[in-house]
Amino acid sequence: MENFLQVIAEASPLFKLGWMFSCLFFAWMLEAAIPLVFHGYKKIRHVAVNSVFLLSDLAINVLVGLAAVGIFYWIESSSVGLLNLFELPIWAELLIAIIALDLIAQYGTHYLLHKVKWMWKLHMIHHSDTHVDATTGTRHHPGDYFVREMFSLATIVLFGIPIASYMFYRFCTIFFTYITHANIQFPDWLDSLLSIVFITPNMHKFHHHFERPWTDSNFGNIFSFWDRMFGTMVYDDPKKIKYGLDVLDDSLDENIGYQLQIPIDKRIKTDY
């Protein structure tokens, strides 16, 4: 396992991009084979719009990555963080890192993005997509994505997570991001079985319903047991779902200018 994690830690930027596009391509193949709904949209235009947000995410990722290099060096040289208080097997260290990142940097952050007014205004862009598919997974306002990255760095420092464990989690996150947003439908029995532990495509779709309370449910990233533990899980018939947000103009979901100004538009109502 140590050698495997070392390979993950030393993965080149080109390999990371290759993994991202491989996961996206795999999700697209599933969307073609087992679609949940037939959107009837111009897929190329939809991809182009969401790719603009993806590019901004990648730019932020590069900047945060530069800061993370220094943080990982500081953790290693100064033995900062909870994981450095004990001698643990590498598998246990990896498991704790995954659990910490999934609970704090993903579930916890996602919950706050829905409950704190200024954060919700940033996060609305992700929910404004009326044709949820794999590319929706990387549709984030730059401010939204930056907040997520800051919580990730804070979790890394708190636990003293090594770069190999963090990179392994990021690779898993990319896969789950595209699969759970993809317009696909597993057999009901399989989706229900998998949802006992993992966030599944059907389960995550309820989170993209256009109105509460479903919008404020299923915050998990990889594991579903956080939603089960904290009472935020919903599981129903995915055919009942309508995408978008009831406080936004659905006709402008592919208008990039409109989307970027949502956080500062005081005419857009929130309940917070």
Secondary structure, 3 states (H helix, E strand, C coil): CHHHHHHHHCCCHHHHHHHHHHHHHHHHHHHHHCECCCCCCCHHHHHHHHHHHHHHHHHHHHHHHHHHHHHHHHHHHHCCCHHHHCCCCHHHHHHHHHHHHHHHHHHHHHHHHHHCHHHHHHHHHHHCCCCCCHHHHHCCCHHHHHHHHHHHHHHHHHHCCCHHHHHHHHHHHHHHHHHHHCCECCCHHHHHHHCCCECCHHHHHHHCECCCCHHHCCCCCCECHHHHHHCCCCCCCHHHCCECCCCCCHHHCCCHHHHHHHHHCCCCCCCC
